Structures are given as C-alpha cells and as structure tokens.
Amino acid sequence: MHREERAVLERYLKERGLKMTAARETVLEAFLGLETHVTVDDILEAARALDPGIGQATVFRTMKLFADAGLA
C-alpha cells in the first residue's frame, strides 16, 4: 500500500480522535489502487471488489474524510 498516503490519513485521524477502521482501509486501498481521476462510483466498485459488504454511504463518508485530510 502507499505508505505516505496512509501515514497522512493515520495522522489526520489521530489528531481528531478517530480510528483507522477496516472499511477506511478498504476504501483507501481501492482509491489509491485506481491511480487516475475517478468518480465515487468508481471507488465504490473497486471497494466492493475488495469487500462486497462496503456500502455506498461508507464510501461517500470516507472520501469526504480523505478530502478533508488532503488526500483527495
């Protein structure tokens, strides 16, 4: 996985008292694995390929978090 991006996210979460959840890790892996400009629907599809239980709301909330952290 992309260590620098993960470190940025972990630092952001820690500063806000949040945890790195399995769902956030899955969305991060899907997002970084696409390596191009994508839509949230593209990320949802990639995340569901990794974990079919990932929901649309989870991806949307997580991408907002990534944007707030400066990753997206």
C-alpha positions in Angstrom: 0.0 0.0 0.0 1.0 3.6 -0.4 2.8 4.3 2.9 2.9 8.1 2.6 -0.8 8.5 2.0 -1.6 6.0 4.8 0.6 8.0 7.2 -1.2 11.2 6.3 -4.5 9.6 6.9 -3.5 8.0 10.2 -2.1 11.3 11.4 -5.3 13.1 10.4 -7.5 10.5 12.1 -5.4 10.5 15.3 -5.5 14.3 15.6 -9.3 14.1 15.6 -9.6 11.1 17.9 -10.8 8.8 15.0 -9.7 5.2 14.2 -8.4 3.6 11.1 -11.2 1.1 10.5 -11.2 -1.9 8.2 -13.7 -0.1 6.0 -11.5 3.0 5.7 -8.5 0.8 4.9 -10.5 -0.9 2.1 -11.7 2.4 0.6 -8.1 3.7 0.8 -6.7 0.6 -0.9 -9.4 0.9 -3.6 -8.9 4.7 -4.1 -5.1 4.5 -4.3 -5.2 1.4 -6.5 -7.1 3.2 -9.2 -4.3 5.7 -9.8 -6.3 8.0 -12.0 -9.1 10.6 -11.8 -12.2 8.7 -10.7 -15.7 9.1 -9.5 -17.0 8.0 -6.2 -18.9 5.3 -8.1 -15.6 4.0 -9.5 -14.2 3.9 -6.0 -17.3 2.1 -4.7 -17.0 -0.5 -7.4 -13.3 -1.1 -6.6 -14.0 -1.2 -2.9 -16.8 -3.7 -3.4 -14.4 -5.9 -5.4 -12.2 -6.0 -2.2 -15.1 -6.3 0.2 -18.6 -6.8 -1.1 -20.1 -5.6 2.2 -18.9 -2.0 1.7 -21.8 0.3 1.4 -22.3 3.4 -0.7 -22.7 5.7 2.3 -19.4 4.4 3.8 -17.5 5.2 0.6 -19.0 8.7 0.4 -18.3 9.5 4.0 -14.8 8.0 3.7 -14.0 10.0 0.6 -15.1 13.2 2.4 -12.7 12.3 5.1 -9.9 11.8 2.6 -10.7 15.1 1.0 -10.6 16.8 4.4 -7.2 15.1 5.1 -5.9 16.4 1.8 -5.7 13.0 0.1 -8.4 13.5 -2.5 
